[in-house]
């Protein structure tokens, strides 16, 4: 076992200015400029930053790099739509709103995926109104494995 003082996650983008505008203005997150052209975003309910760094030869991840736990998936999808963010439909399993409804068939949370400007996959997911923000670990454990998401 290693002895650590902190931990954080990170991923690349091809344009940190576009990422700053997206994460700050469209998702409403706190974005802080960092060293070497990097930016850090602060996630709701956490003090751990997520490092977003520029990479000239960036290739978007083919998996979900960031999940946002929400109380009501339909409200979250409507908010994303209102912010001009398009919902992705992986595998054709989503309904007309773009939500894969796992709760109704006992197959994990309700989830919807979307992309940041660099093409990285993000999601909003919910176990329903009773799922509080501190239940995020339980939601993640229940998340389905979907190819390409």
Secondary structure, 3 states (H helix, E strand, C coil): CCCCCCCCEEEEECCHHHHHHHHHHHCCCEEEECHHHCEEEECCCCCCEEEEEECCCCCCCCCEEEEEECCCHHHHHHHHHHCCCCEECCCCCCCCCCCEECHHHCCCCEEEEEECCCCCEEEEEECCCCCCHHHHHHHHHHCCCCCCC
